[in-house]
C-alpha cells in the first residue's frame, strides 16, 4: 500500500442535515492527536454544538473494511499493524475475519516466509531437511508436493501479488 493509513471522520449532526463536514485523520498518529482532530472538527461544526461522529471513509486498510462505528482505539491498533505489515497485514486481517490477535500470532508463530510459489517452498523445505541423492533430485515433483502440502491443512498461503506467496503453518 502506498497511500497513507487514514480515516475520514464525519460530523453526524451536519450529515443528518445534508451537510458534508468532517476531517481526514492519520490513523497511525497517537491516540491523543486523533481525538484532538475529531474534537476540533466537531467544535467547528456548521451545526453548532456537535458530539456524534462516524467513520465515513478510510484509506490504507487494504481489503479490510472498517465499520463506521469502529472504536478509535481499534482503528489506531489496526493502523499500527498495517503500517508495519502493509500488504500482508490487510490480507491476514481478511483471512482471520478481522481478528488482530490471530493475524499477529500467524506472523509471529506460523510465518514460513515469502516464495514465488508453493512449489518453491516445498523444494526449499525438502532440500533443507533431507539429503537427496543427486541422481534422484530430477525426479522429485515439487509442484505436486506443494499442492499436496496445501491440501493437507498443515499450511495455508496468502498471495499478495503474482509470484508472491506467503506461507504459514496452521499449527
C-alpha positions in Angstrom: 0.0 0.0 0.0 1.4 3.3 -1.0 -1.2 5.6 0.4 -1.4 6.9 4.0 -3.4 4.9 6.5 -6.2 7.3 7.4 -9.9 7.7 8.2 -12.5 10.3 7.3 -14.5 11.1 10.4 -17.8 12.9 9.7 -19.9 15.0 12.0 -23.3 13.2 12.2 -25.3 16.4 13.1 -24.1 18.0 9.9 -24.5 14.8 7.9 -28.1 14.4 9.1 -28.8 17.9 7.9 -27.4 17.3 4.4 -24.0 18.8 5.0 -20.7 17.1 4.5 -18.5 18.1 7.4 -15.6 16.0 8.6 -11.8 15.6 8.7 -9.3 13.2 7.3 -7.1 11.9 10.2 -3.9 9.9 10.1 -4.8 6.7 11.9 -1.2 6.0 12.8 -0.9 9.2 14.8 -1.0 8.8 18.6 -4.5 8.5 20.1 -4.5 12.0 21.7 -3.7 13.5 18.3 -6.6 11.6 16.6 -9.0 12.6 19.3 -7.9 16.2 19.1 -8.6 16.3 15.4 -12.0 14.7 15.9 -13.0 17.1 18.7 -11.7 20.1 16.8 -13.8 19.1 13.8 -16.9 18.7 16.0 -16.4 22.1 17.7 -16.1 23.8 14.3 -19.3 22.1 13.0 -21.7 24.2 10.9 -24.5 22.8 13.1 -23.2 24.5 16.3 -22.7 22.0 19.1 -22.0 18.5 17.7 -20.8 15.5 19.6 -21.6 12.4 17.4 -19.3 11.2 14.7 -18.8 8.2 12.4 -16.1 6.9 10.1 -17.4 7.5 6.6 -14.3 6.6 4.6 -10.9 5.1 5.1 -7.7 4.6 3.0 -4.7 2.4 3.5 -6.6 -0.5 5.2 -6.4 -2.7 2.0 -9.1 -5.3 1.8 -10.0 -4.9 5.5 -13.1 -2.7 5.8 -13.7 -0.6 8.8 -17.1 -0.3 10.5 -18.4 3.2 10.6 -18.6 3.0 14.4 -15.3 1.2 14.9 -13.6 2.4 18.1 -10.7 4.9 17.6 -8.5 2.7 19.8 -9.1 -0.3 17.5 -8.6 1.8 14.4 -5.3 3.0 15.8 -4.2 -0.5 16.7 -5.2 -1.8 13.2 -3.4 1.1 11.5 -0.2 0.3 13.5 -0.3 -3.3 12.4 -0.9 -2.3 8.8 1.9 0.3 8.8 4.2 -2.4 10.0 2.9 -5.1 7.5 1.4 -3.1 4.6 0.1 -5.6 2.1 0.4 -8.8 4.0 -1.3 -7.3 7.1 -4.6 -6.5 5.4 -4.7 -9.9 3.8 -4.1 -11.5 7.2 -6.9 -9.4 8.7 -9.2 -10.5 5.9 -8.1 -14.2 6.3 -8.8 -14.0 10.1 -12.1 -12.1 9.7 -10.6 -9.0 11.4 -9.1 -10.8 14.4 -6.0 -8.8 15.0 -4.6 -11.2 17.7 -4.8 -14.2 15.2 -3.2 -12.1 12.5 -0.3 -11.1 14.8 0.1 -14.7 16.1 0.2 -16.0 12.5 3.1 -13.7 11.7 4.9 -14.3 15.0 4.5 -18.1 15.3 3.5 -19.5 11.9 5.1 -17.5 9.2 7.4 -19.6 7.0 8.3 -16.9 4.5 7.7 -15.5 1.1 8.1 -17.6 -2.0 7.4 -17.3 -5.7 5.2 -20.4 -5.5 4.2 -23.2 -3.1 6.5 -25.4 -5.2 9.5 -23.2 -4.3 8.6 -23.6 -0.6 8.3 -27.4 -0.9 11.7 -27.5 -2.7 13.4 -25.3 0.0 11.8 -27.3 2.8 12.7 -30.6 1.3 16.3 -29.7 0.4 17.0 -28.1 3.8 15.6 -31.1 5.8 16.7 -34.1 3.6 19.8 -35.3 1.9 18.6 -36.0 -1.6 20.9 -38.1 -3.8 21.9 -36.2 -6.9 20.7 -38.9 -9.2 17.2 -38.7 -7.7 16.9 -34.9 -7.5 15.5 -34.6 -11.0 12.6 -37.0 -10.3 11.1 -35.0 -7.4 7.9 -33.2 -8.4 7.9 -30.1 -6.2 4.8 -28.7 -7.9 2.8 -31.8 -6.7 4.4 -31.7 -3.3 3.5 -28.0 -2.9 -0.1 -28.7 -4.0 -0.4 -31.6 -1.5 1.0 -29.5 1.3 -1.7 -27.0 0.6 -4.4 -29.7 0.7 -3.1 -31.3 3.9 -4.2 -28.4 6.1 -0.8 -28.1 7.7 -0.1 -24.9 5.9 -2.1 -22.0 4.3 -1.0 -19.4 1.8 -1.7 -15.8 1.2 -0.9 -14.3 -2.2 -0.2 -10.6 -2.3 0.9 -10.4 -5.9 1.8 -12.6 -8.9 4.8 -14.7 -7.8 4.5 -13.5 -4.2 3.1 -16.3 -2.0 3.4 -16.1 1.8 3.4 -19.5 3.5 2.1 -20.0 7.1 2.0 -23.1 9.3 -1.5 -23.8 10.6 -0.5 -25.2 14.0 
